[in-house]
């Protein structure tokens, strides 16, 4: 068993139709979580996109496209250090 030091990037955005296809243009593998979020006190359908070991230049390019397409004031991006084990 080998532990792999890595990063996990999370992108939080509105869940607008077609967002998944935008991500497909930048990354071959990722995980999506659908949720209800709150922005300025108002509930909205949210999407969390998780990508491991992502090139941060590609992440920023994707976030710019998502922000423009979804007409959002902001998109939250988190990058976390992680340890991954592939079994």
C-alpha positions in Angstrom: 0.0 0.0 0.0 1.4 3.3 -1.1 0.3 6.7 0.3 0.2 9.4 -2.4 0.6 13.1 -1.3 -1.8 15.1 -3.4 -4.2 18.0 -3.5 -8.0 18.0 -3.8 -9.6 21.0 -5.5 -13.3 21.7 -4.8 -15.3 24.1 -6.9 -18.7 25.3 -5.5 -21.1 26.8 -8.1 -24.7 26.9 -9.0 -26.1 23.7 -10.5 -27.1 25.1 -13.9 -27.8 22.7 -16.8 -24.7 22.1 -18.8 -22.1 22.8 -16.1 -21.0 19.1 -16.2 -20.2 19.4 -19.9 -18.0 22.4 -19.2 -16.0 20.3 -16.8 -15.7 17.5 -19.3 -13.8 19.9 -21.6 -11.1 20.4 -19.0 -10.9 17.1 -17.0 -11.4 13.4 -17.7 -12.1 12.5 -14.1 -13.9 14.3 -11.3 -16.7 13.9 -8.8 -19.9 15.9 -8.6 -22.1 16.5 -5.5 -25.5 18.1 -5.8 -26.7 20.1 -2.8 -28.7 23.0 -1.7 -26.6 26.0 -0.8 -27.3 29.5 0.5 -25.9 32.7 -1.0 -26.8 36.0 0.7 -29.6 34.2 2.6 -31.2 32.7 -0.5 -31.3 29.0 -1.2 -30.0 27.8 -4.6 -29.3 24.5 -6.2 -25.5 24.0 -5.8 -22.9 21.8 -7.4 -19.6 20.8 -5.8 -17.0 19.6 -8.3 -14.0 17.7 -6.8 -10.8 17.1 -8.8 -7.7 15.4 -7.4 -4.2 16.3 -8.6 -5.5 19.1 -10.9 -3.3 21.5 -12.7 -4.3 24.9 -11.1 -4.0 26.7 -14.4 -6.7 24.5 -15.8 -8.8 24.9 -12.6 -8.7 28.7 -12.9 -9.6 28.5 -16.6 -12.5 26.2 -15.8 -13.7 28.5 -13.0 -13.7 31.5 -15.3 -15.8 29.7 -17.9 -18.2 28.5 -15.2 -18.5 31.9 -13.6 -19.3 33.5 -17.0 -21.7 30.8 -18.2 -23.6 30.8 -14.9 -23.5 34.6 -14.6 -22.3 34.3 -11.1 -20.9 37.0 -8.9 -18.3 34.5 -7.5 -17.4 30.9 -7.5 -15.7 29.3 -4.5 -12.5 27.3 -5.1 -10.8 25.3 -2.3 -7.5 23.5 -2.7 -6.8 21.0 0.1 -3.7 18.9 0.8 -4.7 15.2 1.0 -3.2 11.8 1.3 -4.6 9.3 -1.2 -4.4 5.5 -1.1 -5.3 3.5 -4.1 -6.3 -0.1 -3.2 
